[in-house]
């Protein structure tokens, strides 16, 4: 599945399946997001090799948001659980610092919901949204996700200390 979306600056951005060669451009985004330590539970010192395995090999599919050959963001989609829970998917999204505020995450999340339906998933669940990530919580809520649970002090934020994590869910079928 390859689609183009208009972003706020009226340039055409394409969302497409990532290739192994794309990881060289994904890695700086992944590294910046993870080393900040304020939104994902990956270890802040995750190696490039670990990142490749977790972002490129474990998911069912990894995609990139690209504009004029520049990767602006990336997301993965995978089954949230095995067996009887495999009809619910899970996604993770990362946007480069330079591309934030342009609607990239929104475009990727909308794209991922279309792709999830095509792949036969009936729902999408985010297992661990850090509550202090107000931008993500607001966006996911705008896109129809409900907060099903609040996990008290489940995340150790590098500057805020222990903060809650949210389980967010959206029915797709």
Buried (B, 14 or more C-beta within 10 A) or exposed (E): EEEEBEBEEEEEBEBBEBEEEBBEBBBEBBBEBBBEBBBBEBEEEBEEEBBBEBBBEEBBBBBBBBBEEEBBBBBBBBBBBEEEEBBBBBBBBBBBEEBEEBBBBBBBBBBBBEBBBEBEBEBBBBBBBBBBBEEBBEBBEEBBBEBEEEBEEBBEBEEEEEBBBBBBBBEBE
